[in-house]
Amino acid sequence: MDPETTDVVTDVSPPAETGVRPASAPSPEDPRPAPGEPAVTQASCGCGGGTAASDEAGRASGGDTDAGYVYVLGRVHAVFPDLSVQHEFFQAASASGTADATDADALHRVLSDPENHYIARQMCYVLSVQGVDTYILEPADPAGLDDLVDALRPVTGRRDLAVAVGRLGPVAPPGTCQGLSVPLVRVEKIWAFDSKELIRAVDRPDDTSRKEFERTAGALLDRLLQLGDNAGTEPADRALNYLAVRDQEIYRKTHERYAEGYTLSAVEAGPSRLSSGSHIVITVVFSYTHRRTNVTEQWSARVGLAGLFPFRVTALQPYYAR
């Protein structure tokens, strides 16, 4: 068993007034962030390579074309790169009988038509995080264009987002996307998810009603999406974003603890002692505080970041901070 974990998970130390256990000064090997530091670090944009456009931008700026990795949650919208593409789109929309070509549903419908793929290839695809334009997306393979267009589908809920996985490039050159000055991302995979479908796909306990389970799972997803307010480049951010959309166990555990009178009081992420060289391991700690006794217990999962795609290293298990 890893020395970070133990079967004893109940904290009996005097609780803070907020119900969250006061943090002691960590040892150099403590995988959690130091006290006073943000639990989830904000991502910063680096320089890297990608498609021909991003490589050209890297050469122009003298930057390195080696790419960093991105695993980000956001919403995708399309921008006309110039007037010629805009007018061509309007003509295609008119020919298809689309009443309002500026409507998000109409935009998705027109660009999804195979006859209009020549227009879709010219469009500029922008991913925004919490309403802020963050990246210009370019498919790593021409076959990925359909996935980009599909990510434009109108959202039905505030939790409905797209997940983009790719390599970070430099800031887009002037004129790429109506002068938008944000980094390029060469997208290897992108998909849009419906939050209701995500929660319903989780295997709920047999003795739990669907409505009750969806309520607690939705509360956890809201908390994770708040932490997902990041650019998806820092290791802790990528790990949290991955768990939010790919891990069912944290939703089941949260519901289990809610049923026992606990509430989710904190989520922290930081490097684990298991990290070695380029293989980074992030420990994500979920703290649950009892609503009546203020006793806090903690559970953790580890996420490996050895390349483009994050993966879970260990299952959710009791956590003990040394």
C-alpha positions, 0 to 999 in steps of 0.5 A: 500500500502506498504510504500516503493511504491508510484504512483510517479516514476519519479526522478527529482533530478540532475542525475549523469553523467552516467545517474544513479541517485546518491544514498542517504544514506539509512535508516536502513530500506532501502531494497537496498544495501548500497552505495559502496556495490555490488548490487548483493552479491556473494554467498558463499558455506556452508555445508549441507546434501544431498545424501548418498555420501554428508552425508558421506562427512559431517560426515567425515569432522565433518560438519553439514548435514542440507542443505542450498538452491541453485537456480543456472544457469549454464551449465552441463557436465559429467565426468567419475569417473574412467577408468572402467566407461570410457571404458564401455561408449566407448564400449556402444558408439561403439555398438550404432554406435556413431562415436565420443564418446567424442562429446557433442551430442554423450555423450548426445545421448548415456547416454539418451538411456535407455539401457545405464542407468546403465552407466548414474548412474555411471557418475559424473555430474558437473555444471559450472557457467561462465566456472568455475566448481561450483557443483557436482550434485546428484539427490535427487530421482533416477527418477531425473537421466533422468533430469540430463542427459537431461541437458547435451544436446548440447547448441545452444546459449550463453544464453542457460543454465540449472537451478538447484534447490536443497540443498547444501552439503559439499565439495565432498570427494576425489575420488568422481569425479576425485579429483574435490573439489567442493560442492555437491548439492542434486538436487530436480529439474533441467531443461535446457532452450532455451533462444529463447523459453524463450523469445518467451513464454513471452506475447508480446504487440499486437502492437509490432513486434516479432523481436523488442520485442525479441531484448529488451527482449534479452538485459534484459536477458543478463543483468540478466545473467551477474548478474546471475554469482553467485553460487545461494546460497545467497538470492539476487542471488537466487531471481535474478536467479528466476526472470531471468527464471520464470518472464514474467512481467519484460521483458514486462516492460523493452520493454515498457520503451525502447519504451518510450525512457528509457534504463535499467541502474541498477538492485539492490537486497536487503532484504525487511522490509517485511522479518520476521524470516526464511521468507526472502523477497528480493526487486529487483529494476529495474532502467530505465533512459531516454536517452534524459533527464537522468530522472530515474524511478524505478520499483520493484518486491519482491521475497519470500524465505521461503524454497527451491523454490523462489516465487514472493510476489508482482507484478512489481510496482513503487518503491520509496526509503525512 
